[in-house]
Amino acid sequence: MVSLKFDSDTLQRIQLFKQVTRIDCKDCFEFNDYVIFITMPRTAGLAIGKAGENVKRLRTNLGKTVKIIDEAETPEDLIMNFLYPMQPLFVKIESRAITSPDGTERRAAIANIKFANAGERRALLGNNLANLKLLKFVVKRYFPDIEDIMVLQ
């Protein structure tokens, strides 16, 4: 796991999260109009609350969209946790050769996601790719060696 440092605003958000959800928060950060909270494994559902009531309360208090995700040991699990309740057919990490503009070649880790139905794929890719950009940001924070995420057809 990555070493994280929190400023006073982040610590206040973490404290608010704990007050509202009664769940410990491992990490909290912002991306665009989102505040993302990372919880211990298998506690995100409890943190979200019945019918999303805790998320609604946090959204009202913070004035931003809130996303709660379970912590994960692997990039595949983190992607699956981010996508939940969507159920992709698979999430696989593969190494690809990438040629840079100067002609040198190197290996890069790419995450591939394949969905069973077009509706879930559209949910990730819609809204000007906002959800995909958020997913890339979250994955890069914990697994900096993952260079890109591809959504397969």
FENRALIN-V868489 format. One record per pair of residues at least 4 apart in sequence whose ideal C-beta (glycine too) atoms are under 8 Angstrom apart, sorted by the first residue. I is the first residue (numbers start at 1). GAP is how many residues later the second one is. D is the distance in whole Angstrom. If there is no record, write none. Layout:
# FENRALIN-V868489
I & GAP & D
I & GAP & D
This chain:
# FENRALIN-V868489
1 & 141 & 7
2 & 139 & 7
2 & 140 & 6
2 & 142 & 8
4 & 23 & 6
6 & 4 & 4
6 & 5 & 5
6 & 8 & 7
6 & 22 & 7
7 & 4 & 7
8 & 4 & 6
9 & 4 & 7
10 & 4 & 6
10 & 18 & 5
10 & 19 & 7
11 & 4 & 6
12 & 4 & 6
13 & 4 & 6
13 & 15 & 5
13 & 22 & 6
13 & 24 & 8
13 & 49 & 7
14 & 4 & 7
14 & 11 & 5
14 & 14 & 5
14 & 23 & 8
15 & 4 & 6
16 & 4 & 6
16 & 42 & 7
16 & 45 & 6
16 & 46 & 7
17 & 4 & 6
17 & 6 & 7
17 & 8 & 5
17 & 11 & 7
17 & 20 & 5
17 & 30 & 7
17 & 41 & 7
18 & 4 & 7
18 & 5 & 7
18 & 6 & 7
18 & 7 & 6
20 & 34 & 5
20 & 37 & 5
20 & 38 & 6
20 & 41 & 7
21 & 25 & 7
21 & 26 & 4
21 & 28 & 7
21 & 33 & 5
21 & 37 & 8
23 & 16 & 6
23 & 17 & 8
23 & 20 & 5
23 & 23 & 6
23 & 24 & 4
24 & 15 & 7
24 & 16 & 6
24 & 19 & 8
25 & 12 & 5
25 & 13 & 7
25 & 14 & 6
25 & 22 & 8
26 & 12 & 5
26 & 13 & 6
26 & 14 & 6
26 & 45 & 5
27 & 9 & 8
27 & 10 & 7
27 & 11 & 4
27 & 44 & 8
27 & 114 & 8
28 & 7 & 7
28 & 8 & 7
28 & 9 & 5
28 & 10 & 7
29 & 6 & 8
29 & 7 & 6
29 & 112 & 7
30 & 4 & 7
30 & 5 & 6
30 & 6 & 7
30 & 34 & 7
31 & 5 & 7
31 & 102 & 8
31 & 103 & 6
31 & 106 & 5
31 & 107 & 8
32 & 98 & 7
32 & 101 & 8
32 & 102 & 7
33 & 31 & 5
33 & 32 & 6
34 & 30 & 6
34 & 31 & 5
34 & 32 & 7
34 & 33 & 6
34 & 100 & 6
35 & 23 & 8
35 & 27 & 5
35 & 29 & 5
35 & 30 & 7
35 & 31 & 5
35 & 32 & 8
36 & 30 & 8
36 & 31 & 5
36 & 32 & 8
36 & 33 & 7
36 & 98 & 8
36 & 102 & 6
37 & 10 & 7
37 & 21 & 8
37 & 29 & 7
37 & 30 & 7
37 & 31 & 5
37 & 32 & 7
38 & 31 & 6
38 & 32 & 8
38 & 33 & 5
39 & 4 & 4
39 & 5 & 5
39 & 8 & 5
39 & 29 & 6
39 & 30 & 7
39 & 31 & 6
39 & 32 & 7
40 & 30 & 7
40 & 31 & 6
41 & 29 & 5
41 & 30 & 6
41 & 31 & 7
42 & 28 & 6
43 & 4 & 6
43 & 27 & 7
44 & 4 & 6
44 & 24 & 5
44 & 25 & 6
44 & 26 & 4
44 & 37 & 7
44 & 40 & 8
47 & 7 & 6
47 & 21 & 5
48 & 4 & 6
48 & 6 & 6
48 & 7 & 5
48 & 20 & 5
49 & 4 & 4
49 & 5 & 3
49 & 6 & 7
52 & 4 & 6
53 & 4 & 6
54 & 4 & 6
55 & 4 & 6
55 & 11 & 5
55 & 13 & 7
56 & 4 & 6
57 & 4 & 6
58 & 4 & 6
58 & 8 & 5
59 & 4 & 8
59 & 5 & 7
59 & 6 & 6
59 & 7 & 5
62 & 4 & 7
67 & 15 & 8
67 & 67 & 7
69 & 9 & 7
69 & 12 & 5
69 & 13 & 5
69 & 69 & 7
70 & 11 & 4
71 & 7 & 8
71 & 10 & 8
72 & 4 & 8
72 & 5 & 4
72 & 6 & 4
72 & 8 & 8
72 & 9 & 5
72 & 70 & 8
73 & 4 & 6
74 & 4 & 7
75 & 4 & 6
75 & 18 & 6
75 & 34 & 8
75 & 36 & 6
75 & 64 & 6
75 & 67 & 8
75 & 68 & 4
75 & 71 & 5
76 & 4 & 6
76 & 15 & 5
76 & 16 & 7
76 & 17 & 6
76 & 35 & 7
77 & 4 & 6
78 & 4 & 6
78 & 60 & 7
78 & 61 & 6
78 & 64 & 6
78 & 65 & 7
79 & 4 & 6
79 & 12 & 5
79 & 32 & 6
79 & 34 & 7
79 & 56 & 7
79 & 60 & 6
79 & 70 & 7
80 & 4 & 7
80 & 8 & 7
80 & 11 & 6
82 & 53 & 5
82 & 56 & 6
82 & 57 & 8
83 & 4 & 8
83 & 5 & 6
83 & 30 & 8
83 & 37 & 8
83 & 41 & 7
83 & 52 & 8
86 & 29 & 7
86 & 34 & 4
86 & 37 & 7
86 & 38 & 7
87 & 29 & 7
87 & 33 & 7
88 & 25 & 5
88 & 26 & 6
88 & 27 & 5
88 & 28 & 7
88 & 32 & 7
89 & 25 & 5
89 & 26 & 6
89 & 27 & 5
90 & 22 & 8
90 & 23 & 8
90 & 24 & 5
91 & 20 & 6
91 & 21 & 7
91 & 22 & 5
92 & 19 & 7
92 & 20 & 5
93 & 16 & 6
93 & 17 & 7
93 & 18 & 5
93 & 19 & 8
93 & 53 & 7
94 & 15 & 7
94 & 16 & 6
94 & 18 & 6
95 & 12 & 5
95 & 13 & 7
95 & 14 & 6
95 & 15 & 8
96 & 11 & 7
96 & 12 & 6
96 & 14 & 5
97 & 8 & 5
97 & 9 & 7
97 & 10 & 6
97 & 11 & 8
98 & 7 & 7
98 & 8 & 6
98 & 9 & 7
98 & 10 & 5
98 & 49 & 8
99 & 4 & 7
99 & 5 & 7
99 & 6 & 5
100 & 4 & 5
100 & 5 & 8
100 & 6 & 7
108 & 39 & 4
108 & 40 & 7
109 & 36 & 5
109 & 37 & 5
109 & 38 & 6
110 & 36 & 7
110 & 37 & 6
110 & 38 & 5
110 & 39 & 7
110 & 40 & 6
111 & 28 & 7
111 & 35 & 5
111 & 37 & 7
111 & 38 & 5
111 & 39 & 7
112 & 37 & 8
112 & 38 & 5
112 & 40 & 6
113 & 11 & 8
113 & 36 & 7
113 & 37 & 7
113 & 38 & 5
113 & 39 & 7
114 & 37 & 8
114 & 38 & 4
115 & 5 & 4
115 & 6 & 4
115 & 9 & 8
115 & 36 & 7
116 & 4 & 7
117 & 4 & 7
118 & 4 & 6
119 & 4 & 6
120 & 4 & 7
121 & 4 & 6
121 & 30 & 6
121 & 32 & 8
122 & 4 & 5
123 & 8 & 7
124 & 7 & 5
124 & 8 & 6
124 & 11 & 7
124 & 27 & 6
125 & 4 & 6
125 & 6 & 8
125 & 7 & 6
125 & 26 & 6
126 & 5 & 7
127 & 4 & 6
129 & 4 & 6
130 & 4 & 6
131 & 4 & 6
132 & 4 & 6
132 & 17 & 7
132 & 19 & 7
133 & 4 & 6
134 & 4 & 6
135 & 4 & 6
135 & 14 & 6
136 & 4 & 6
136 & 12 & 7
136 & 13 & 5
137 & 4 & 7
138 & 4 & 7
139 & 4 & 6
139 & 7 & 5
139 & 10 & 7
140 & 4 & 6
140 & 6 & 7
